[in-house]
Amino acid sequence: MPETGENLQDVIKRVYALGYDVGYHHHSEIGWISTAYNDLVSHVDETAQRDLLRRYYELGKKDGNERRKHDIQIRSEKKVERSTDSTLFDYGAASASTTFLQQPQVLAMPGCIMQTTLFDQPLVLRGFIMLEYLGDG
């Protein structure tokens, strides 16, 4: 049954919205997208109307893809603005760290910590030890 003007307008809007969704979210056209598109196209009988629906579907995909790129660019610009704000804070932290480096007592090993004997060099590896005899001789 041929569609009336109002019904055709509704089908065109729905096909465009489907194409926009596919373009924005990068859906695969295999599966539920194909089923939904074929269901919408089945509402019209004429080839000219089907071509019109196909053009609106492609236009929706193109518009959705462009909107996605625009949204990604806006988000990345916001992230750059946030990162420049945080670098101002990092400059203060960097100046504080250089102050700590200028005070060696801050980075020095605490006096209560001693090296364990496990890390001492074994006597065998030290070489010959000259012994002095304590004799009357």
URUR-V229661 format. One record per residue. N is the residue number from 1. PSI is psi in whole degrees, 0 to 359 (999 if undefined). OMEGA is omega in whole degrees, -180 to 180 (999 if undefined). Layout:
# URUR-V229661
n->N psi->PSI omega->OMEGA
n->N psi->PSI omega->OMEGA
This chain:
# URUR-V229661
n->1 psi->129 omega->180
n->2 psi->145 omega->-179
n->3 psi->146 omega->173
n->4 psi->174 omega->-177
n->5 psi->317 omega->-179
n->6 psi->317 omega->180
n->7 psi->323 omega->179
n->8 psi->321 omega->177
n->9 psi->319 omega->179
n->10 psi->318 omega->179
n->11 psi->320 omega->178
n->12 psi->317 omega->179
n->13 psi->318 omega->-179
n->14 psi->323 omega->178
n->15 psi->318 omega->178
n->16 psi->317 omega->179
n->17 psi->321 omega->177
n->18 psi->315 omega->178
n->19 psi->321 omega->179
n->20 psi->317 omega->179
n->21 psi->318 omega->179
n->22 psi->317 omega->-179
n->23 psi->322 omega->-176
n->24 psi->317 omega->-175
n->25 psi->1 omega->180
n->26 psi->46 omega->177
n->27 psi->152 omega->173
n->28 psi->141 omega->-178
n->29 psi->5 omega->176
n->30 psi->134 omega->178
n->31 psi->230 omega->-173
n->32 psi->332 omega->177
n->33 psi->314 omega->180
n->34 psi->319 omega->179
n->35 psi->315 omega->-180
n->36 psi->319 omega->180
n->37 psi->313 omega->-180
n->38 psi->325 omega->177
n->39 psi->318 omega->179
n->40 psi->321 omega->-179
n->41 psi->333 omega->-179
n->42 psi->347 omega->179
n->43 psi->345 omega->180
n->44 psi->153 omega->-177
n->45 psi->327 omega->-173
n->46 psi->146 omega->180
n->47 psi->323 omega->180
n->48 psi->320 omega->178
n->49 psi->324 omega->177
n->50 psi->321 omega->176
n->51 psi->321 omega->177
n->52 psi->317 omega->178
n->53 psi->321 omega->179
n->54 psi->319 omega->179
n->55 psi->318 omega->178
n->56 psi->325 omega->177
n->57 psi->314 omega->179
n->58 psi->321 omega->177
n->59 psi->319 omega->177
n->60 psi->319 omega->177
n->61 psi->317 omega->-179
n->62 psi->314 omega->-180
n->63 psi->320 omega->178
n->64 psi->319 omega->179
n->65 psi->317 omega->178
n->66 psi->321 omega->179
n->67 psi->323 omega->178
n->68 psi->314 omega->179
n->69 psi->319 omega->179
n->70 psi->315 omega->-180
n->71 psi->321 omega->178
n->72 psi->319 omega->180
n->73 psi->318 omega->179
n->74 psi->317 omega->179
n->75 psi->320 omega->-179
n->76 psi->326 omega->176
n->77 psi->322 omega->177
n->78 psi->322 omega->179
n->79 psi->322 omega->178
n->80 psi->319 omega->178
n->81 psi->318 omega->179
n->82 psi->321 omega->-178
n->83 psi->327 omega->176
n->84 psi->328 omega->175
n->85 psi->322 omega->-179
n->86 psi->335 omega->178
n->87 psi->331 omega->175
n->88 psi->322 omega->177
n->89 psi->323 omega->-179
n->90 psi->330 omega->178
n->91 psi->319 omega->177
n->92 psi->320 omega->179
n->93 psi->324 omega->179
n->94 psi->321 omega->179
n->95 psi->325 omega->178
n->96 psi->322 omega->180
n->97 psi->324 omega->177
n->98 psi->328 omega->176
n->99 psi->318 omega->178
n->100 psi->324 omega->180
n->101 psi->334 omega->179
n->102 psi->348 omega->179
n->103 psi->98 omega->-174
n->104 psi->334 omega->-180
n->105 psi->339 omega->179
n->106 psi->323 omega->-176
n->107 psi->355 omega->-177
n->108 psi->156 omega->179
n->109 psi->134 omega->178
n->110 psi->148 omega->-176
n->111 psi->337 omega->-177
n->112 psi->351 omega->-180
n->113 psi->126 omega->-179
n->114 psi->156 omega->179
n->115 psi->137 omega->-180
n->116 psi->160 omega->-180
n->117 psi->346 omega->179
n->118 psi->329 omega->-178
n->119 psi->359 omega->177
n->120 psi->152 omega->179
n->121 psi->134 omega->180
n->122 psi->152 omega->-179
n->123 psi->327 omega->-178
n->124 psi->326 omega->-177
n->125 psi->352 omega->-179
n->126 psi->343 omega->-178
n->127 psi->193 omega->-178
n->128 psi->137 omega->178
n->129 psi->123 omega->179
n->130 psi->120 omega->-179
n->131 psi->138 omega->176
n->132 psi->130 omega->180
n->133 psi->135 omega->179
n->134 psi->76 omega->-178
n->135 psi->174 omega->180
n->136 psi->343 omega->-168
n->137 psi->999 omega->999
